[in-house]
Amino acid sequence: MISFFEATLAELSIHRVGNKAQDEFYVLSEQSLNIQDESLKNILISYFLSPYQKTTEIYRFMHPNEDLNLNEVYHFVHDVFENGEHFHENSQQLAKYLYDLSNHPKIKAGELYVAYFENVQIEGDLHDAIGIFKSETKETYLKVYPEQAGFNMSYEEEAINISKLDKGCLIFNTDAAEGYKVAVIDQTNRSAEAVYWKDDFLKLKVRNDNFNQTNNILGVYKNFVTEKLDEDFDISKADKIDLLNKSMKYFKEKESFDIDEFANEVIANEEGIASFKNYKKSYEEEFDATIADTFDISSAAVKKQARVFKSVLKLDKNFHIYIHGDKELIEKGYDDGKAMNYYKVFFREEE
């Protein structure tokens, strides 16, 4: 979805942001960095952009008052896209704004990088992009170098591992009126204090496109089958797996989703269909996220969800049965003599 084989690094500013709650401060550079070394530029491009190659979810800036200009990051970034000569000044404003939000005791101090890229590809189109990145984790590196008839060693402390980007976001200069296209990464903090990056600092919402529509309906259906069905129906684990397999088959074979078609082909039970539609409605109300009844299916979202759709029937700690096809070829029973449940599996030949 995002690639950078044509990308160039046009400008870079570096600042340091401390933890306000710990009485640390911020340090602003007076001007952007003048990088002449092309190898260093390529290293930085890889460090900043390579983590986004596997990114699938795209966000947009938002503000609770629905006025995008009240979103501070959107405001500073928009000014840069409109007036390139304001790049460094706005990078300083971004650093000060992030500092004001760094008031949780567990937020780490670190360097803030604001970069301007040209020709970054997203969804098949090339755009300029502004990257905002923060490095928090420092490591010690060993250096081995030849000396006289052998080798010697030294080390460098407080160095940055260029294979691990701690936090970052990429803002693409497209769809400005809708809040741009934004990709985000937060590798270091996944607990409550981490909301300051995506929710407080950036103020992002998931873009409501075909990817997210597909991802959401598959997630809702999976939870419906694995959690809700037991409340309303007497259903075996094998039947649940069969329902999950049928849904995945539907999404892999169809080009578009239609809720009535899906329900009739996959659930095929009037009470079950009504229960699923009510469950979907409850999800939309709880999370304030509308899922359309019809939309084009995103193959990327199907691939993502396929990883968590389990087709494994676990029997005590002795056996796992993988059910991929016709559920009618497996029967469940009970052996009175052994006082144990059993499954009978039918097949034509071993492979």
VENGIWO-V54682 format. One record per residue. N is the residue number from 0. SS is DSSP state (H for helix, E for strand, - for the rest). PHI is phi in whole degrees, -180 to 180 (* if undefined). PSI is psi in degrees with one decimal (NA if undefined). Layout:
BEGIN
N | SS | PHI | PSI
N | SS | PHI | PSI
END
This chain:
BEGIN
0 | - | * | -39.9
1 | E | -122 | 128.7
2 | E | -139 | 158.7
3 | - | -136 | 24.9
4 | - | -68 | -18.3
5 | - | -107 | 2.0
6 | - | -74 | 148.0
7 | E | -130 | 149.5
8 | E | -95 | 109.5
9 | E | -88 | -35.4
10 | E | -158 | 148.0
11 | E | -146 | 130.1
12 | E | -122 | 141.3
13 | E | -125 | 132.7
14 | E | -135 | 169.0
15 | E | -121 | 133.0
16 | E | -118 | 118.5
17 | - | -89 | -176.9
18 | - | -95 | 113.0
19 | H | -62 | -36.0
20 | H | -67 | -22.6
21 | H | -99 | 14.7
22 | - | 60 | 28.4
23 | - | -87 | 168.7
24 | - | -125 | 177.7
25 | E | -108 | 153.4
26 | E | -127 | 121.3
27 | - | -105 | 134.1
28 | - | -76 | 151.8
29 | - | -79 | -24.1
30 | - | -153 | 165.2
31 | - | -70 | 163.1
32 | E | -82 | 133.6
33 | - | -99 | 98.9
34 | - | -100 | 116.7
35 | - | -99 | -25.7
36 | - | -75 | 112.3
37 | H | -66 | -32.5
38 | H | -65 | -42.0
39 | H | -64 | -40.2
40 | H | -59 | -43.9
41 | H | -66 | -37.8
42 | H | -63 | -44.0
43 | H | -66 | -40.8
44 | H | -60 | -43.6
45 | H | -66 | -43.4
46 | H | -61 | -45.2
47 | H | -78 | -37.5
48 | H | -104 | -26.6
49 | H | -61 | -32.4
50 | H | -62 | -16.6
51 | H | -89 | -3.7
52 | H | -64 | -28.1
53 | H | -101 | 7.4
54 | - | -72 | 133.2
55 | - | -118 | -35.6
56 | - | -80 | 129.4
57 | - | -115 | 135.7
58 | E | -111 | 175.5
59 | E | -136 | 151.4
60 | E | -68 | 149.3
61 | - | -147 | 170.9
62 | - | -147 | 141.0
63 | - | -55 | -30.0
64 | - | -85 | 3.4
65 | - | 64 | 16.0
66 | - | -108 | 104.6
67 | H | -59 | -31.1
68 | H | -66 | -14.4
69 | H | -84 | -9.8
70 | - | -81 | 113.7
71 | H | -60 | -45.5
72 | H | -65 | -43.5
73 | H | -57 | -44.2
74 | H | -61 | -48.3
75 | H | -67 | -41.7
76 | H | -67 | -42.7
77 | H | -60 | -39.2
78 | H | -64 | -37.7
79 | H | -66 | -45.1
80 | H | -62 | -33.5
81 | H | -83 | -33.1
82 | - | -138 | 90.5
83 | H | -58 | -28.8
84 | H | -70 | -10.3
85 | H | -93 | 11.6
86 | H | -57 | -56.8
87 | H | -66 | -39.6
88 | H | -59 | -42.3
89 | H | -73 | -29.5
90 | H | -64 | -36.3
91 | H | -66 | -40.9
92 | H | -64 | -37.6
93 | H | -63 | -41.5
94 | H | -64 | -43.9
95 | H | -67 | -37.3
96 | H | -67 | -43.1
97 | H | -62 | -39.4
98 | H | -60 | -41.8
99 | H | -62 | -27.5
100 | H | -92 | -7.9
101 | - | -87 | 62.9
102 | - | -116 | 16.7
103 | - | -95 | 135.1
104 | - | -60 | -20.0
105 | - | -93 | -4.3
106 | - | -73 | 129.0
107 | - | -88 | 146.2
108 | - | -71 | 158.2
109 | E | 179 | 174.7
110 | E | -81 | 139.1
111 | E | -109 | 125.3
112 | E | -111 | 129.5
113 | E | -118 | 119.9
114 | E | -125 | 146.3
115 | E | -113 | 120.6
116 | E | -112 | 149.6
117 | E | -116 | 144.1
118 | E | 63 | 52.0
119 | E | -97 | 133.8
120 | E | -96 | 131.0
121 | E | -136 | 127.7
122 | - | 52 | 39.2
123 | - | 87 | -4.0
124 | E | -117 | 145.9
125 | E | -92 | 134.4
126 | E | -144 | 155.6
127 | E | -71 | 153.1
128 | E | -147 | 146.0
129 | E | -107 | 128.8
130 | E | -109 | 136.1
131 | E | -121 | 118.5
132 | E | -132 | 150.2
133 | E | -134 | 128.5
134 | E | -105 | 122.7
135 | - | -115 | -33.6
136 | - | -91 | 124.4
137 | - | -111 | 147.4
138 | E | -134 | 165.9
139 | E | -103 | 132.2
140 | E | -118 | 139.2
141 | E | -90 | 143.2
142 | E | -120 | 127.8
143 | E | -115 | 128.8
144 | E | -143 | 149.3
145 | E | -68 | 143.0
146 | E | -150 | 121.0
147 | - | 53 | -118.4
148 | - | -95 | 7.8
149 | E | -151 | -135.8
150 | E | -136 | 159.5
151 | E | -134 | 170.1
152 | E | -134 | 151.7
153 | E | -147 | -179.8
154 | E | -145 | 161.6
155 | E | -131 | 122.6
156 | E | -92 | 163.4
157 | E | 55 | 38.7
158 | E | -97 | 162.7
159 | - | -104 | 129.4
160 | - | -81 | 112.4
161 | - | -75 | -0.4
162 | - | -95 | -2.4
163 | - | -132 | 99.8
164 | - | -86 | 120.5
165 | - | -71 | -58.9
166 | E | -138 | 148.1
167 | E | -173 | 161.9
168 | E | -148 | 148.0
169 | E | -118 | 124.2
170 | E | -112 | 118.6
171 | E | -95 | 138.5
172 | - | -79 | 70.4
173 | - | -156 | 150.4
174 | - | 58 | 44.4
175 | H | -59 | -41.2
176 | H | -66 | -23.8
177 | H | -95 | -1.5
178 | - | 106 | 19.9
179 | - | 62 | 173.1
180 | E | -101 | 127.4
181 | E | -130 | 130.6
182 | E | -112 | 140.5
183 | E | -135 | 148.1
184 | E | -137 | 137.0
185 | E | -144 | 100.6
186 | - | -93 | -18.5
187 | - | -96 | -38.5
188 | - | -122 | 118.8
189 | - | -117 | 8.4
190 | - | -98 | -169.2
191 | H | -60 | -37.6
192 | H | -69 | -13.7
193 | H | -75 | -12.1
194 | H | -63 | -16.2
195 | H | -64 | -25.7
196 | H | -79 | -57.5
197 | H | -84 | -39.4
198 | H | -91 | -46.5
199 | H | -83 | -47.0
200 | H | -77 | -55.6
201 | H | -85 | -33.9
202 | - | 55 | 75.8
203 | E | -112 | 153.6
204 | E | -131 | 150.1
205 | E | -68 | 134.0
206 | - | -68 | 129.5
207 | - | -88 | 67.3
208 | - | -108 | -170.8
209 | H | -63 | -34.1
210 | H | -61 | -50.2
211 | H | -73 | -32.4
212 | H | -62 | -46.2
213 | H | -65 | -45.7
214 | H | -61 | -42.4
215 | H | -69 | -44.5
216 | H | -68 | -35.1
217 | H | -67 | -39.6
218 | H | -66 | -42.2
219 | H | -63 | -44.8
220 | H | -64 | -42.1
221 | H | -60 | -46.0
222 | H | -66 | -35.6
223 | H | -61 | -46.6
224 | H | -70 | -45.2
225 | H | -82 | -24.0
226 | H | -119 | -43.0
227 | H | -83 | -37.0
228 | H | -58 | -36.4
229 | H | -62 | -26.5
230 | H | -73 | -31.3
231 | H | -106 | -24.0
232 | - | -138 | 155.1
233 | - | -90 | 101.6
234 | - | -134 | 137.6
235 | - | -82 | 163.3
236 | H | -64 | -34.9
237 | H | -64 | -38.7
238 | H | -67 | -37.9
239 | H | -62 | -45.7
240 | H | -62 | -38.6
241 | H | -63 | -41.4
242 | H | -65 | -38.8
243 | H | -67 | -41.8
244 | H | -63 | -40.9
245 | H | -64 | -39.3
246 | H | -67 | -41.7
247 | H | -66 | -37.7
248 | H | -62 | -42.6
249 | H | -58 | -49.2
250 | H | -71 | -26.8
251 | H | -79 | -27.0
252 | H | -96 | -26.8
253 | - | -91 | 154.9
254 | - | -95 | -23.5
255 | E | -139 | 155.3
256 | E | -102 | 134.7
257 | E | -132 | 121.1
258 | H | -62 | -37.0
259 | H | -70 | -43.1
260 | H | -62 | -46.0
261 | H | -60 | -47.8
262 | H | -63 | -42.0
263 | H | -69 | -38.3
264 | H | -80 | -34.5
265 | H | -98 | -50.4
266 | H | -83 | -47.0
267 | - | 55 | 37.4
268 | - | -151 | 124.9
269 | H | -60 | -44.8
270 | H | -67 | -39.4
271 | H | -65 | -39.8
272 | H | -63 | -45.4
273 | H | -62 | -41.0
274 | H | -64 | -41.2
275 | H | -65 | -44.3
276 | H | -65 | -37.0
277 | H | -67 | -37.8
278 | H | -65 | -42.0
279 | H | -61 | -43.2
280 | H | -64 | -40.9
281 | H | -64 | -38.9
282 | H | -63 | -45.7
283 | H | -61 | -39.5
284 | H | -72 | -40.2
285 | H | -68 | -41.4
286 | H | -104 | 5.2
287 | - | 50 | 47.5
288 | - | -135 | 104.8
289 | - | -76 | 131.2
290 | - | -111 | 118.0
291 | - | -64 | 153.4
292 | - | -78 | -20.0
293 | E | -139 | 139.5
294 | E | -168 | 160.9
295 | E | -74 | 136.8
296 | - | -80 | 134.0
297 | - | -94 | 117.0
298 | H | -65 | -31.4
299 | H | -65 | -40.1
300 | H | -68 | -37.7
301 | H | -63 | -43.8
302 | H | -61 | -40.9
303 | H | -64 | -46.8
304 | H | -72 | -26.6
305 | H | -60 | -25.8
306 | - | -69 | -25.8
307 | - | -109 | 0.7
308 | - | -84 | 102.9
309 | - | -84 | 134.9
310 | - | -119 | 32.6
311 | E | -111 | 127.5
312 | E | -101 | 110.5
313 | E | -94 | 124.8
314 | E | -114 | 107.7
315 | - | 48 | -134.4
316 | - | -116 | 16.2
317 | - | -101 | -37.4
318 | E | -138 | 148.4
319 | E | -124 | 127.4
320 | E | -110 | 122.3
321 | E | -94 | 118.3
322 | - | -106 | 110.6
323 | - | -113 | -18.0
324 | - | -131 | -126.8
325 | - | -69 | 114.0
326 | H | -69 | -19.6
327 | H | -68 | -13.7
328 | H | -89 | 10.2
329 | E | -132 | 131.2
330 | E | -124 | 141.6
331 | E | -104 | 140.7
332 | E | -147 | -176.7
333 | E | -135 | 129.2
334 | E | -98 | 112.0
335 | - | -66 | -36.0
336 | - | -64 | -43.0
337 | - | -93 | -8.3
338 | - | 54 | 46.6
339 | E | -140 | 151.4
340 | E | -76 | 158.1
341 | E | -148 | 159.7
342 | E | -119 | 137.0
343 | E | -108 | 124.2
344 | E | -113 | 128.8
345 | - | -104 | 136.2
346 | - | -154 | 161.2
347 | - | -94 | -38.0
348 | - | -156 | 154.0
349 | - | -85 | 150.6
350 | - | -123 | NA
END
